[in-house]
Amino acid sequence: SVTPGRDRGPPRRGPPCESRPVRIVFFGLPLAALLLDGDGHDVALACVSSTSAPGLRRLERRLGARVLRRPDVRAPGFAERVRAARPELVVSWFWTSLLPL
């Protein structure tokens, strides 16, 4: 048995995880998109929920035309644009409305 507050020894470690870059379409705050890009993932499209959020200018410098400020996600053709980016993963982090994808 383990006594509360006592050292339980070194943490268990499983086999090493092989990571690879993931192609992502991102919805939310710019800092999270910057972190994903900085970790080596391919942010194919970044839809930003707040145009006054920290990191927006840096994200635009890094990703250029792949950054969309508050896009109308219900607009005709928007879902097709997301599909055309061919994401492996869609990430929503503090996006404030329903994504009809």
VMD Tcl script that builds the backbone (N, CA, C; Angstrom):
set m [mol new atoms 303]
animate dup $m
set s [atomselect $m all]
$s set {name element resname resid chain x y z} {
  {N N SER 1 A 0.836 -1.180 0.000}
  {CA C SER 1 A 0.000 0.000 0.000}
  {C C SER 1 A 0.875 1.237 0.000}
  {N N VAL 2 A 0.305 2.322 -0.457}
  {CA C VAL 2 A 1.027 3.588 -0.552}
  {C C VAL 2 A 0.515 4.497 0.544}
  {N N THR 3 A 1.447 5.045 1.301}
  {CA C THR 3 A 1.084 5.981 2.350}
  {C C THR 3 A 0.981 7.371 1.749}
  {N N PRO 4 A -0.133 8.090 1.991}
  {CA C PRO 4 A -0.267 9.443 1.429}
  {C C PRO 4 A 0.904 10.322 1.833}
  {N N GLY 5 A 1.390 11.098 0.857}
  {CA C GLY 5 A 2.484 12.024 1.124}
  {C C GLY 5 A 3.858 11.408 0.976}
  {N N ARG 6 A 3.940 10.115 0.760}
  {CA C ARG 6 A 5.247 9.464 0.613}
  {C C ARG 6 A 5.637 9.391 -0.849}
  {N N ASP 7 A 6.930 9.373 -1.089}
  {CA C ASP 7 A 7.447 9.280 -2.452}
  {C C ASP 7 A 7.025 7.952 -3.063}
  {N N ARG 8 A 6.492 8.025 -4.260}
  {CA C ARG 8 A 6.020 6.818 -4.939}
  {C C ARG 8 A 7.034 6.313 -5.956}
  {N N GLY 9 A 8.203 6.881 -5.985}
  {CA C GLY 9 A 9.227 6.449 -6.920}
  {C C GLY 9 A 9.116 7.181 -8.245}
  {N N PRO 10 A 9.960 6.789 -9.194}
  {CA C PRO 10 A 9.962 7.478 -10.483}
  {C C PRO 10 A 8.660 7.213 -11.245}
  {N N PRO 11 A 8.249 8.175 -12.075}
  {CA C PRO 11 A 7.023 7.956 -12.844}
  {C C PRO 11 A 7.210 6.831 -13.854}
  {N N ARG 12 A 6.136 6.122 -14.119}
  {CA C ARG 12 A 6.197 5.056 -15.124}
  {C C ARG 12 A 6.269 5.685 -16.500}
  {N N ARG 13 A 7.051 5.090 -17.324}
  {CA C ARG 13 A 7.184 5.591 -18.689}
  {C C ARG 13 A 6.862 4.464 -19.656}
  {N N GLY 14 A 6.026 4.790 -20.630}
  {CA C GLY 14 A 5.685 3.824 -21.655}
  {C C GLY 14 A 6.686 3.907 -22.792}
  {N N PRO 15 A 6.399 3.221 -23.866}
  {CA C PRO 15 A 7.304 3.294 -25.009}
  {C C PRO 15 A 7.315 4.710 -25.577}
  {N N PRO 16 A 8.421 5.110 -26.175}
  {CA C PRO 16 A 8.486 6.469 -26.726}
  {C C PRO 16 A 7.413 6.664 -27.792}
  {N N CYS 17 A 6.862 7.845 -27.814}
  {CA C CYS 17 A 5.814 8.183 -28.777}
  {C C CYS 17 A 6.463 8.785 -30.010}
  {N N GLU 18 A 6.159 8.221 -31.149}
  {CA C GLU 18 A 6.670 8.795 -32.395}
  {C C GLU 18 A 5.678 9.839 -32.866}
  {N N SER 19 A 6.125 11.065 -32.947}
  {CA C SER 19 A 5.226 12.118 -33.388}
  {C C SER 19 A 5.605 12.536 -34.798}
  {N N ARG 20 A 4.615 13.031 -35.498}
  {CA C ARG 20 A 4.834 13.535 -36.845}
  {C C ARG 20 A 3.973 14.774 -37.018}
  {N N PRO 21 A 4.355 15.641 -37.910}
  {CA C PRO 21 A 3.529 16.827 -38.145}
  {C C PRO 21 A 2.135 16.429 -38.642}
  {N N VAL 22 A 1.140 17.168 -38.205}
  {CA C VAL 22 A -0.252 16.930 -38.594}
  {C C VAL 22 A -0.736 18.157 -39.352}
  {N N ARG 23 A -1.470 17.924 -40.430}
  {CA C ARG 23 A -2.050 19.028 -41.206}
  {C C ARG 23 A -3.353 19.448 -40.527}
  {N N ILE 24 A -3.418 20.720 -40.097}
  {CA C ILE 24 A -4.501 21.202 -39.230}
  {C C ILE 24 A -5.229 22.389 -39.857}
  {N N VAL 25 A -6.560 22.392 -39.702}
  {CA C VAL 25 A -7.351 23.608 -39.894}
  {C C VAL 25 A -7.751 24.031 -38.488}
  {N N PHE 26 A -7.424 25.273 -38.141}
  {CA C PHE 26 A -7.578 25.773 -36.775}
  {C C PHE 26 A -8.657 26.848 -36.698}
  {N N PHE 27 A -9.463 26.789 -35.624}
  {CA C PHE 27 A -10.463 27.819 -35.323}
  {C C PHE 27 A -10.239 28.274 -33.888}
  {N N GLY 28 A -10.046 29.572 -33.667}
  {CA C GLY 28 A -9.925 30.046 -32.296}
  {C C GLY 28 A -8.976 31.202 -32.120}
  {N N LEU 29 A -8.269 31.189 -30.987}
  {CA C LEU 29 A -7.367 32.287 -30.635}
  {C C LEU 29 A -5.982 32.078 -31.235}
  {N N PRO 30 A -5.357 33.156 -31.698}
  {CA C PRO 30 A -4.098 33.059 -32.431}
  {C C PRO 30 A -2.952 32.385 -31.681}
  {N N LEU 31 A -2.862 32.581 -30.366}
  {CA C LEU 31 A -1.725 31.999 -29.646}
  {C C LEU 31 A -1.688 30.490 -29.752}
  {N N ALA 32 A -2.844 29.840 -29.750}
  {CA C ALA 32 A -2.866 28.384 -29.879}
  {C C ALA 32 A -2.401 27.958 -31.272}
  {N N ALA 33 A -2.808 28.692 -32.301}
  {CA C ALA 33 A -2.353 28.377 -33.664}
  {C C ALA 33 A -0.836 28.558 -33.773}
  {N N LEU 34 A -0.311 29.585 -33.124}
  {CA C LEU 34 A 1.135 29.805 -33.124}
  {C C LEU 34 A 1.866 28.653 -32.446}
  {N N LEU 35 A 1.308 28.160 -31.347}
  {CA C LEU 35 A 1.935 27.030 -30.660}
  {C C LEU 35 A 1.931 25.779 -31.529}
  {N N LEU 36 A 0.820 25.514 -32.190}
  {CA C LEU 36 A 0.755 24.350 -33.078}
  {C C LEU 36 A 1.764 24.474 -34.210}
  {N N ASP 37 A 1.847 25.652 -34.810}
  {CA C ASP 37 A 2.813 25.885 -35.875}
  {C C ASP 37 A 4.241 25.761 -35.342}
  {N N GLY 38 A 4.479 26.316 -34.166}
  {CA C GLY 38 A 5.803 26.242 -33.557}
  {C C GLY 38 A 6.225 24.825 -33.206}
  {N N ASP 39 A 5.247 23.952 -32.962}
  {CA C ASP 39 A 5.551 22.547 -32.675}
  {C C ASP 39 A 5.795 21.749 -33.946}
  {N N GLY 40 A 5.714 22.417 -35.092}
  {CA C GLY 40 A 6.037 21.749 -36.341}
  {C C GLY 40 A 4.841 21.244 -37.127}
  {N N HIS 41 A 3.628 21.517 -36.646}
  {CA C HIS 41 A 2.448 21.083 -37.388}
  {C C HIS 41 A 2.204 22.023 -38.563}
  {N N ASP 42 A 1.515 21.513 -39.574}
  {CA C ASP 42 A 1.195 22.293 -40.761}
  {C C ASP 42 A -0.184 22.910 -40.574}
  {N N VAL 43 A -0.222 24.176 -40.188}
  {CA C VAL 43 A -1.498 24.868 -40.019}
  {C C VAL 43 A -1.910 25.364 -41.399}
  {N N ALA 44 A -2.784 24.594 -42.047}
  {CA C ALA 44 A -3.186 24.869 -43.421}
  {C C ALA 44 A -4.100 26.085 -43.509}
  {N N LEU 45 A -4.885 26.309 -42.457}
  {CA C LEU 45 A -5.820 27.424 -42.410}
  {C C LEU 45 A -6.042 27.758 -40.944}
  {N N ALA 46 A -5.970 29.037 -40.604}
  {CA C ALA 46 A -6.197 29.477 -39.227}
  {C C ALA 46 A -7.302 30.524 -39.225}
  {N N CYS 47 A -8.440 30.173 -38.675}
  {CA C CYS 47 A -9.582 31.081 -38.581}
  {C C CYS 47 A -9.593 31.654 -37.177}
  {N N VAL 48 A -9.423 32.954 -37.076}
  {CA C VAL 48 A -9.240 33.615 -35.788}
  {C C VAL 48 A -10.568 34.170 -35.287}
  {N N SER 49 A -10.873 33.878 -34.020}
  {CA C SER 49 A -12.167 34.259 -33.445}
  {C C SER 49 A -12.207 35.689 -32.921}
  {N N SER 50 A -11.057 36.251 -32.579}
  {CA C SER 50 A -11.019 37.609 -32.031}
  {C C SER 50 A -9.934 38.407 -32.741}
  {N N THR 51 A -10.333 39.513 -33.330}
  {CA C THR 51 A -9.359 40.318 -34.067}
  {C C THR 51 A -8.497 41.189 -33.160}
  {N N SER 52 A -8.772 41.150 -31.859}
  {CA C SER 52 A -7.948 41.917 -30.924}
  {C C SER 52 A -7.132 41.004 -30.006}
  {N N ALA 53 A -7.126 39.729 -30.300}
  {CA C ALA 53 A -6.429 38.761 -29.437}
  {C C ALA 53 A -4.910 38.854 -29.613}
  {N N PRO 54 A -4.174 38.624 -28.543}
  {CA C PRO 54 A -2.712 38.625 -28.639}
  {C C PRO 54 A -2.217 37.574 -29.630}
  {N N GLY 55 A -1.221 37.941 -30.388}
  {CA C GLY 55 A -0.585 37.007 -31.304}
  {C C GLY 55 A -1.091 37.065 -32.728}
  {N N LEU 56 A -2.128 37.859 -32.997}
  {CA C LEU 56 A -2.713 37.881 -34.341}
  {C C LEU 56 A -1.719 38.388 -35.389}
  {N N ARG 57 A -1.050 39.488 -35.110}
  {CA C ARG 57 A -0.095 40.018 -36.104}
  {C C ARG 57 A 1.040 39.031 -36.349}
  {N N ARG 58 A 1.514 38.412 -35.284}
  {CA C ARG 58 A 2.596 37.429 -35.438}
  {C C ARG 58 A 2.120 36.236 -36.276}
  {N N LEU 59 A 0.886 35.790 -36.020}
  {CA C LEU 59 A 0.328 34.672 -36.787}
  {C C LEU 59 A 0.198 35.050 -38.266}
  {N N GLU 60 A -0.267 36.267 -38.535}
  {CA C GLU 60 A -0.390 36.715 -39.923}
  {C C GLU 60 A 0.978 36.813 -40.602}
  {N N ARG 61 A 1.984 37.243 -39.870}
  {CA C ARG 61 A 3.341 37.278 -40.449}
  {C C ARG 61 A 3.817 35.867 -40.779}
  {N N ARG 62 A 3.505 34.929 -39.913}
  {CA C ARG 62 A 3.983 33.562 -40.078}
  {C C ARG 62 A 3.206 32.794 -41.143}
  {N N LEU 63 A 1.878 32.951 -41.174}
  {CA C LEU 63 A 1.060 32.137 -42.076}
  {C C LEU 63 A 0.512 32.890 -43.280}
  {N N GLY 64 A 0.580 34.210 -43.260}
  {CA C GLY 64 A 0.139 35.000 -44.405}
  {C C GLY 64 A -1.339 34.829 -44.711}
  {N N ALA 65 A -1.636 34.525 -45.979}
  {CA C ALA 65 A -3.024 34.443 -46.456}
  {C C ALA 65 A -3.789 33.260 -45.867}
  {N N ARG 66 A -3.122 32.386 -45.145}
  {CA C ARG 66 A -3.812 31.245 -44.526}
  {C C ARG 66 A -4.555 31.645 -43.254}
  {N N VAL 67 A -4.440 32.921 -42.830}
  {CA C VAL 67 A -5.143 33.421 -41.644}
  {C C VAL 67 A -6.407 34.151 -42.092}
  {N N LEU 68 A -7.536 33.762 -41.510}
  {CA C LEU 68 A -8.812 34.422 -41.790}
  {C C LEU 68 A -9.327 35.041 -40.501}
  {N N ARG 69 A -9.643 36.334 -40.552}
  {CA C ARG 69 A -10.178 37.030 -39.377}
  {C C ARG 69 A -11.694 36.890 -39.349}
  {N N ARG 70 A -12.223 36.264 -38.312}
  {CA C ARG 70 A -13.668 36.091 -38.104}
  {C C ARG 70 A -14.418 35.746 -39.393}
  {N N PRO 71 A -14.047 34.671 -40.067}
  {CA C PRO 71 A -14.751 34.331 -41.301}
  {C C PRO 71 A -16.194 33.919 -41.011}
  {N N ASP 72 A -17.052 34.123 -41.988}
  {CA C ASP 72 A -18.437 33.678 -41.878}
  {C C ASP 72 A -18.449 32.193 -42.220}
  {N N VAL 73 A -18.481 31.352 -41.195}
  {CA C VAL 73 A -18.384 29.908 -41.402}
  {C C VAL 73 A -19.622 29.324 -42.070}
  {N N ARG 74 A -20.704 30.106 -42.140}
  {CA C ARG 74 A -21.924 29.644 -42.812}
  {C C ARG 74 A -22.008 30.114 -44.271}
  {N N ALA 75 A -21.041 30.889 -44.701}
  {CA C ALA 75 A -21.046 31.415 -46.068}
  {C C ALA 75 A -20.926 30.269 -47.079}
  {N N PRO 76 A -21.593 30.428 -48.227}
  {CA C PRO 76 A -21.454 29.413 -49.276}
  {C C PRO 76 A -19.985 29.260 -49.659}
  {N N GLY 77 A -19.549 28.046 -49.741}
  {CA C GLY 77 A -18.174 27.782 -50.144}
  {C C GLY 77 A -17.179 27.678 -49.012}
  {N N PHE 78 A -17.554 28.096 -47.790}
  {CA C PHE 78 A -16.573 28.059 -46.701}
  {C C PHE 78 A -16.198 26.618 -46.344}
  {N N ALA 79 A -17.189 25.753 -46.199}
  {CA C ALA 79 A -16.900 24.347 -45.858}
  {C C ALA 79 A -16.038 23.708 -46.939}
  {N N GLU 80 A -16.279 24.085 -48.188}
  {CA C GLU 80 A -15.460 23.554 -49.279}
  {C C GLU 80 A -14.013 24.039 -49.161}
  {N N ARG 81 A -13.840 25.282 -48.733}
  {CA C ARG 81 A -12.476 25.801 -48.537}
  {C C ARG 81 A -11.747 25.008 -47.453}
  {N N VAL 82 A -12.471 24.672 -46.387}
  {CA C VAL 82 A -11.874 23.853 -45.325}
  {C C VAL 82 A -11.514 22.481 -45.882}
  {N N ARG 83 A -12.428 21.855 -46.615}
  {CA C ARG 83 A -12.141 20.531 -47.201}
  {C C ARG 83 A -10.968 20.600 -48.174}
  {N N ALA 84 A -10.891 21.687 -48.939}
  {CA C ALA 84 A -9.799 21.840 -49.913}
  {C C ALA 84 A -8.431 21.931 -49.234}
  {N N ALA 85 A -8.414 22.365 -47.979}
  {CA C ALA 85 A -7.151 22.427 -47.234}
  {C C ALA 85 A -6.665 21.026 -46.851}
  {N N ARG 86 A -7.533 20.038 -46.996}
  {CA C ARG 86 A -7.218 18.625 -46.724}
  {C C ARG 86 A -6.637 18.394 -45.325}
  {N N PRO 87 A -7.347 18.864 -44.285}
  {CA C PRO 87 A -6.809 18.679 -42.927}
  {C C PRO 87 A -6.911 17.234 -42.464}
  {N N GLU 88 A -5.953 16.840 -41.652}
  {CA C GLU 88 A -6.036 15.569 -40.939}
  {C C GLU 88 A -6.794 15.770 -39.629}
  {N N LEU 89 A -6.801 17.026 -39.163}
  {CA C LEU 89 A -7.400 17.354 -37.877}
  {C C LEU 89 A -7.961 18.774 -37.931}
  {N N VAL 90 A -9.159 18.956 -37.378}
  {CA C VAL 90 A -9.737 20.282 -37.205}
  {C C VAL 90 A -9.701 20.586 -35.712}
  {N N VAL 91 A -9.084 21.698 -35.355}
  {CA C VAL 91 A -8.935 22.088 -33.956}
  {C C VAL 91 A -9.783 23.329 -33.704}
  {N N SER 92 A -10.585 23.280 -32.646}
  {CA C SER 92 A -11.359 24.443 -32.220}
  {C C SER 92 A -10.959 24.759 -30.786}
  {N N TRP 93 A -10.369 25.949 -30.593}
  {CA C TRP 93 A -9.917 26.361 -29.262}
  {C C TRP 93 A -10.403 27.785 -29.023}
  {N N PHE 94 A -11.469 27.912 -28.273}
  {CA C PHE 94 A -12.120 29.189 -27.994}
  {C C PHE 94 A -12.753 29.810 -29.223}
  {N N TRP 95 A -13.293 28.974 -30.109}
  {CA C TRP 95 A -14.148 29.492 -31.182}
  {C C TRP 95 A -15.516 29.657 -30.559}
  {N N THR 96 A -16.190 30.759 -30.804}
  {CA C THR 96 A -17.365 31.097 -30.003}
  {C C THR 96 A -18.706 30.813 -30.672}
  {N N SER 97 A -18.712 30.117 -31.797}
  {CA C SER 97 A -19.977 29.753 -32.417}
  {C C SER 97 A -19.881 28.344 -32.994}
  {N N LEU 98 A -21.021 27.786 -33.313}
  {CA C LEU 98 A -21.101 26.442 -33.864}
  {C C LEU 98 A -20.422 26.393 -35.225}
  {N N LEU 99 A -19.633 25.358 -35.447}
  {CA C LEU 99 A -18.961 25.168 -36.737}
  {C C LEU 99 A -19.766 24.161 -37.563}
  {N N PRO 100 A -20.413 24.608 -38.612}
  {CA C PRO 100 A -21.248 23.715 -39.411}
  {C C PRO 100 A -20.445 22.927 -40.438}
  {N N LEU 101 A -19.471 22.183 -39.984}
  {CA C LEU 101 A -18.615 21.415 -40.913}
  {C C LEU 101 A -18.985 19.952 -40.894}
}
mol reanalyze $m
mol bondsrecalc $m
mol representation Tube
mol addrep $m
